[in-house]
Amino acid sequence: MVSDLARLLMEIMDVESVSGNERALADWVEAHLSPHPHLTLERDGDCIVARTSLGRAERVVIAGHLDTVPVAENLPSRYIEHPDGDRVWGRGACDMKGGVAVMLQLAVELTQPNRDITWIFYDNEEVEATRNGLGRLSRNRPDLLQADFAVLMEPTSAHIEGGCQGTIRVELTTKGTAAHSARSWMGHNAIHDLAPALQTLAEYGTQDVEVDGLTYREGLNAVAVSGGMASNVIPPSATLTINYRYAPDKESDEALALLGQWFTGYELTVTDLSPAARPGLHLPLAQEFVAAIGEPAGPKFGWTDVARFSALGIPAINYGPGDPAYAHRDDEFCPVSDLEKCAAGLTRWLTPRKENHS
């Protein structure tokens, strides 16, 4: 038997929504939610916002993106019976239409939650930050993002992951002098000048940093290198691209200062910078969420849009179905058990406690 959640996920997946092509799915989400009188709908481009307005003391945001990376012969979706548990296979199953399916089901079912809820289904998460639908919404309608706490339903294998790492990409450029390689002493090899930087990277390894009780693992890596004109010419320039994934104990300027210290004497150009977000697990709403889910939180390795909420002063965590190791893979899938677990956990958190009159 295919569960209602699995069936809903497959229906969502089969509306292809590669970044920049979310319009049809945004229309579908709007049509799915519009008949329900407990929700007020707003739209910003291809971002759909559905809100309850029950006068509760607290408001929470639950958000997920509609877009996927490009399709790779992995649509339409398939339901697969598997010895390790049934799964839904295909593009977007893991990242992150599984989370969107849970959101859609609960947005309809939770008509009297214990907190007011803002459900946000946004576009263009899988592309450059300037196009991000959540970022656009924060500029166009910041009132719709106001909340006491946020849950981002990125895939976490249905476990709580607190905060997120920051990420910086820089280009390190060296300049040399071109010469015929048969007379190399007449030139200066720019690629050779990368050697000290590469040695620094090789010696860095990984660094564990504890933040609010969670251990994040930092990484400093070369992710691209370019240079050279021809096989018989001493290269007059070379560029090394470095990615620093840093723990949320640091602000962006602190992370940039460290890069400057590690690569003294080199010209660095920042090509991408996204701040980290502290987990905020000491806050009452976060503690209530952890208690409702019934398991401890772990760190988020990587960057997610929880950082956008953090920048707005809204503590946020990651919690969603699907193994993040399968995100963007051609064989991505979402376990049906993850869908059910996330739906049950969020329902416990958002359902009013029954009074004990005994």
Disulfide bonds with the S-S distance in Angstrom:
none
